Amino acid sequence: MIIETQDLSKSYGRVEALKGLSLAVPEGSIFALLGANGAGKTTIIKTLLNIIEPTRGRALLLGVDSRAIGPEVLAQIGYVSESQVLPGRLRVAQFLDYVRACYPRWDRAAEDELRRGLQLPAERRIGALSHGMRLKLALACALPFRPRLLILDEPFSGLDALVRDEVIEGFLRHAGETSILISSHELDEVERLATHVGVVDDGRLLFQGPLAELRERARPLLASAPPGAPRASLRDIFVAMARKARGVRPRAEGPRP
């Protein structure tokens, strides 16, 4: 496993953000960590990257306890976030020069291909880029050093449909053997990518496993769907699982068209 957590818990005073999560992300997978805003997804990622310490339990990245990860492990992990801060005064080419120097295994050909494919203007100042273009730049910095693990924290938030397609196409084309952990509440987009899914609600892990297994497991929850109804989307399945976990009666209607 590229990521494992065992009874991972995090409390802030009386508030439990994570409640005993035991997560297993297979190496080589595209693992989607799904949940509404506030479900605990970002807390999981911050714990994995040793930004915060767990209250109880532990997390392993690349076989190393998260509390002990150092430069050698971090050099094998790419990270892209919707809220990533980039130096606005630098031009795109200058920032790529700076990042490239940090990674001995940097693939310059992959960088050039990513920059052209994502239509990043080399001489434009980062501060003048749109939100979508800054996200593309972060992606162009996260893949050329061939990380073993790429973590994407809400990568599609605030992007229009065209930019989302360009971002998805870009990282799928260049990800290679990289394992990918995507944290998102944009379920329709994630459905196009994921091989495995973890469903998180209120700090608890409701399900983890291959996407096909999730669909099979969710059948009883969607039994009210009328004959001939379209196949349930990932959004339908997530809503049904979250409602059951919260003790809410299932809705009478079937999956949305």
Buried (B, 14 or more C-beta within 10 A) or exposed (E): BBBBBBEBBBBEEEEBBBBBBEBBBBEEBBBBBBBBEEBBBBBBBBBBBBEBEBBEBBBBBBEBEBEEBEEEBBBBBBBBBBEBEBEEEBBBBBBBEEBBEEBEEBBEEBBEBBBEBBEBEEEBBBEEBEEBBBBBBBBBBBBBBBBBBBBBBBBBBEBEEEBBEBBBEBBEEBBEEBBBBBBBBBBEBBBEBBBBBBBBBBBBBBBBBBBEEBBEBBEEBBEEBEEEBEEBBBBBBBBBBBBBBEEEEBEEEBBEE
